[in-house]
């Protein structure tokens, strides 16, 4: 086998493992966080949401 084919196969294996990790991270880490945050938003009152947004605006202004 030519070395270029071996290098090509190595890149394909590397790319597929990176793709697998991205999908795994989305399903295992991000999905529960999104569900938790959406449940908190549904349970919160309008005043709670307004306070949270104001706090984020203050943090954003501090970082500028």
MMTF fields as JSON, N, C-alpha, C and O atoms, coordinates in Angstrom:
{
  "mmtfVersion": "1.0.0",
  "mmtfProducer": "UNKNOWN",
  "numBonds": 255,
  "numAtoms": 256,
  "numGroups": 64,
  "numChains": 1,
  "numModels": 1,
  "chainsPerModel": [1],
  "groupsPerChain": [64],
  "chainIdList": ["A"],
  "bondAtomList": [4, 2, 8, 6, 12, 10, 16, 14, 20, 18, 24, 22, 28, 26, 32, 30, 36, 34, 40, 38, 44, 42, 48, 46, 52, 50, 56, 54, 60, 58, 64, 62, 68, 66, 72, 70, 76, 74, 80, 78, 84, 82, 88, 86, 92, 90, 96, 94, 100, 98, 104, 102, 108, 106, 112, 110, 116, 114, 120, 118, 124, 122, 128, 126, 132, 130, 136, 134, 140, 138, 144, 142, 148, 146, 152, 150, 156, 154, 160, 158, 164, 162, 168, 166, 172, 170, 176, 174, 180, 178, 184, 182, 188, 186, 192, 190, 196, 194, 200, 198, 204, 202, 208, 206, 212, 210, 216, 214, 220, 218, 224, 222, 228, 226, 232, 230, 236, 234, 240, 238, 244, 242, 248, 246, 252, 250],
  "bondOrderList": [1, 1, 1, 1, 1, 1, 1, 1, 1, 1, 1, 1, 1, 1, 1, 1, 1, 1, 1, 1, 1, 1, 1, 1, 1, 1, 1, 1, 1, 1, 1, 1, 1, 1, 1, 1, 1, 1, 1, 1, 1, 1, 1, 1, 1, 1, 1, 1, 1, 1, 1, 1, 1, 1, 1, 1, 1, 1, 1, 1, 1, 1, 1],
  "groupList": [{"groupName": "UNK", "atomNameList": ["N", "CA", "C", "O"], "elementList": ["N", "C", "C", "O"], "formalChargeList": [0, 0, 0, 0], "bondAtomList": [1, 0, 2, 1, 3, 2], "bondOrderList": [1, 1, 2], "singleLetterCode": "X", "chemCompType": "L-PEPTIDE LINKING"}],
  "groupTypeList": [0, 0, 0, 0, 0, 0, 0, 0, 0, 0, 0, 0, 0, 0, 0, 0, 0, 0, 0, 0, 0, 0, 0, 0, 0, 0, 0, 0, 0, 0, 0, 0, 0, 0, 0, 0, 0, 0, 0, 0, 0, 0, 0, 0, 0, 0, 0, 0, 0, 0, 0, 0, 0, 0, 0, 0, 0, 0, 0, 0, 0, 0, 0, 0],
  "groupIdList": [1, 2, 3, 4, 5, 6, 7, 8, 9, 10, 11, 12, 13, 14, 15, 16, 17, 18, 19, 20, 21, 22, 23, 24, 25, 26, 27, 28, 29, 30, 31, 32, 33, 34, 35, 36, 37, 38, 39, 40, 41, 42, 43, 44, 45, 46, 47, 48, 49, 50, 51, 52, 53, 54, 55, 56, 57, 58, 59, 60, 61, 62, 63, 64],
  "secStructList": [7, 7, 2, 2, 2, 2, 2, 2, 2, 2, 2, 2, 2, 2, 2, 2, 2, 2, 2, 2, 2, 2, 2, 2, 2, 0, 0, 0, 0, 0, 2, 2, 2, 2, 2, 2, 2, 2, 2, 2, 2, 2, 2, 1, 7, 2, 2, 2, 2, 2, 2, 2, 2, 2, 2, 2, 2, 2, 2, 2, 2, 2, 2, 7],
  "xCoordList": [0.836, 0.0, 0.878, 1.91, 0.448, 1.19, 1.012, -0.024, 2.018, 1.904, 0.767, 0.203, 0.43, -0.641, -1.988, -2.829, -2.192, -3.435, -3.485, -4.537, -2.345, -2.295, -2.574, -3.303, -1.994, -2.247, -3.717, -4.33, -4.278, -5.698, -6.604, -7.561, -6.31, -7.106, -6.974, -7.952, -5.765, -5.565, -6.391, -6.989, -6.428, -7.236, -8.718, -9.453, -9.175, -10.583, -10.95, -12.018, -10.078, -10.324, -10.347, -11.208, -9.414, -9.367, -10.622, -11.21, -11.034, -12.232, -13.483, -14.343, -13.585, -14.777, -14.799, -15.868, -13.632, -13.62, -13.975, -14.646, -13.541, -13.917, -15.423, -16.089, -15.953, -17.398, -18.192, -19.228, -17.723, -18.389, -18.394, -19.409, -17.258, -17.187, -18.152, -18.774, -18.284, -19.202, -20.635, -21.369, -21.037, -22.401, -22.597, -23.644, -21.611, -21.685, -21.833, -22.67, -21.034, -21.088, -22.443, -22.991, -22.984, -24.286, -25.378, -26.22, -25.362, -26.417, -26.269, -27.269, -25.059, -24.85, -24.717, -25.183, -24.092, -23.828, -24.814, -25.428, -24.973, -25.756, -27.269, -27.987, -27.75, -29.194, -29.784, -30.808, -29.19, -29.742, -29.687, -30.594, -28.635, -28.558, -29.651, -30.248, -29.912, -30.961, -32.323, -33.139, -32.578, -33.858, -34.019, -35.108, -32.937, -32.992, -33.27, -34.084, -32.594, -32.789, -34.192, -34.799, -34.719, -36.069, -37.1, -38.109, -36.867, -37.783, -37.725, -38.747, -36.524, -36.401, -37.115, -37.745, -37.025, -37.687, -39.199, -39.908, -39.694, -41.141, -41.652, -42.775, -40.848, -41.287, -41.099, -41.693, -40.287, -39.969, -41.069, -41.796, -41.165, -42.104, -41.42, -40.217, -42.19, -41.637, -40.589, -39.586, -40.812, -39.843, -38.505, -37.444, -38.559, -37.328, -36.529, -35.309, -37.236, -36.564, -35.972, -34.863, -36.708, -36.212, -34.953, -33.998, -34.944, -33.759, -32.559, -31.435, -32.8, -31.714, -31.121, -29.902, -31.973, -31.483, -30.732, -29.728, -31.208, -30.51, -29.134, -28.165, -29.052, -27.759, -26.795, -25.618, -27.287, -26.423, -26.011, -24.889, -26.911, -26.563, -25.463, -24.558, -25.54, -24.502, -23.166, -22.133, -23.184, -21.953, -21.374, -20.158, -22.245, -21.781, -21.181, -20.198, -21.752, -21.218, -19.861, -18.983, -19.706, -18.43, -17.323, -16.194, -17.638, -16.625, -16.192, -15.091, -17.033, -16.654, -15.608, -15.136],
  "yCoordList": [-1.184, 0.0, 1.243, 1.304, 2.208, 3.463, 4.237, 4.126, 5.018, 5.81, 6.837, 7.174, 7.333, 8.326, 7.719, 8.405, 6.439, 5.779, 5.588, 5.732, 5.266, 5.104, 6.44, 6.492, 7.507, 8.845, 9.216, 9.777, 8.902, 9.188, 8.442, 9.008, 7.194, 6.387, 6.938, 6.977, 7.366, 7.94, 9.217, 9.434, 10.064, 11.279, 10.957, 11.632, 9.956, 9.56, 9.057, 9.38, 8.277, 7.772, 8.935, 8.986, 9.861, 11.02, 11.873, 12.291, 12.134, 12.946, 12.276, 12.941, 10.977, 10.289, 10.282, 10.367, 10.183, 10.21, 11.598, 11.715, 12.641, 14.006, 14.201, 14.783, 13.715, 13.805, 13.041, 13.519, 11.874, 11.091, 11.856, 11.883, 12.485, 13.226, 14.408, 14.691, 15.096, 16.237, 15.776, 16.403, 14.699, 14.181, 13.68, 13.92, 12.996, 12.499, 13.662, 13.612, 14.695, 15.855, 16.543, 16.969, 16.653, 17.283, 16.501, 17.084, 15.196, 14.369, 14.176, 14.179, 14.01, 13.663, 14.898, 14.893, 15.945, 17.111, 18.238, 18.763, 18.613, 19.801, 19.577, 20.45, 18.426, 18.188, 18.268, 18.929, 17.628, 17.779, 19.221, 19.664, 19.951, 21.35, 22.188, 23.044, 21.944, 22.688, 22.363, 23.262, 21.085, 20.697, 21.303, 21.748, 21.323, 21.897, 23.392, 23.913, 24.081, 25.52, 25.852, 26.81, 25.08, 25.354, 25.086, 25.787, 24.084, 23.833, 24.969, 25.351, 25.508, 26.647, 27.866, 28.61, 28.078, 29.234, 29.083, 30.052, 27.873, 27.651, 27.85, 28.318, 27.502, 27.605, 29.012, 29.35, 29.821, 31.145, 32.149, 32.001, 33.157, 34.235, 35.263, 35.189, 36.196, 37.228, 38.068, 38.46, 38.343, 39.141, 38.405, 39.022, 37.091, 36.308, 36.343, 36.502, 36.193, 36.212, 37.596, 37.711, 38.638, 40.002, 40.245, 40.854, 39.774, 39.937, 39.191, 39.691, 37.992, 37.209, 37.926, 37.966, 38.486, 39.211, 40.476, 40.826, 41.154, 42.35, 41.987, 42.72, 40.859, 40.425, 40.113, 40.465, 39.454, 39.159, 40.446, 40.543, 41.442, 42.714, 43.417, 44.01, 43.353, 43.971, 43.274, 43.931, 41.939, 41.189, 41.508, 41.618, 41.654, 42.009, 43.393, 43.614, 44.34, 45.692, 45.731, 46.519, 44.881, 44.838, 44.32, 44.805, 43.341, 42.763, 43.706, 43.565, 44.657, 45.612, 46.521, 47.413],
  "zCoordList": [0.0, 0.0, 0.0, 0.669, -0.751, -0.804, 0.495, 1.151, 0.864, 2.092, 2.049, 3.09, 0.866, 0.763, 1.168, 1.749, 0.865, 1.268, 2.782, 3.406, 3.353, 4.804, 5.495, 6.486, 4.972, 5.535, 5.364, 6.273, 4.198, 3.952, 4.911, 5.439, 5.133, 6.075, 7.488, 8.234, 7.86, 9.199, 9.366, 10.421, 8.331, 8.415, 8.485, 9.206, 7.765, 7.834, 9.223, 9.743, 9.816, 11.17, 12.155, 13.033, 12.018, 12.905, 12.755, 13.752, 11.517, 11.277, 11.83, 12.407, 11.659, 12.167, 13.695, 14.3, 14.319, 15.785, 16.308, 17.334, 15.626, 16.027, 15.842, 16.7, 14.724, 14.484, 15.532, 15.993, 15.909, 16.95, 18.264, 18.96, 18.615, 19.868, 19.87, 20.893, 18.748, 18.667, 18.9, 19.664, 18.257, 18.436, 19.866, 20.467, 20.405, 21.782, 22.762, 23.664, 22.591, 23.486, 23.402, 24.418, 22.19, 22.028, 22.746, 23.43, 22.589, 23.167, 24.674, 25.391, 25.161, 26.564, 27.448, 28.588, 26.944, 27.784, 27.51, 28.439, 26.255, 25.931, 26.049, 26.538, 25.609, 25.619, 27.027, 27.2, 28.047, 29.397, 29.905, 30.61, 29.552, 29.974, 29.332, 29.985, 28.058, 27.356, 27.953, 28.158, 28.234, 28.834, 30.224, 30.585, 31.006, 32.345, 32.273, 33.036, 31.355, 31.236, 30.743, 31.222, 29.796, 29.313, 30.406, 30.48, 31.258, 32.379, 33.397, 33.967, 33.622, 34.538, 33.982, 34.733, 32.689, 32.069, 32.149, 32.418, 31.915, 31.996, 33.422, 33.614, 34.416, 35.803, 36.372, 37.396, 35.722, 36.256, 35.919, 34.937, 36.749, 36.472, 35.567, 35.318, 35.097, 34.209, 34.936, 34.339, 36.211, 36.967, 37.113, 37.022, 37.338, 37.449, 36.151, 36.162, 35.035, 33.736, 33.469, 32.945, 33.827, 33.625, 34.462, 33.978, 35.713, 36.564, 35.984, 36.022, 35.448, 34.862, 33.652, 33.488, 32.813, 31.643, 32.044, 31.422, 33.068, 33.543, 34.093, 33.89, 34.787, 35.317, 34.178, 34.248, 33.132, 31.983, 31.276, 30.781, 31.22, 30.576, 31.36, 30.772, 32.688, 33.522, 33.306, 33.175, 33.269, 33.022, 31.647, 31.487, 30.667, 29.324, 29.28, 28.573, 30.026, 30.059, 30.784, 30.431, 31.786, 32.523, 31.614, 31.674, 30.774, 29.908, 28.795, 28.262, 28.439, 27.402, 27.949, 27.244]
}
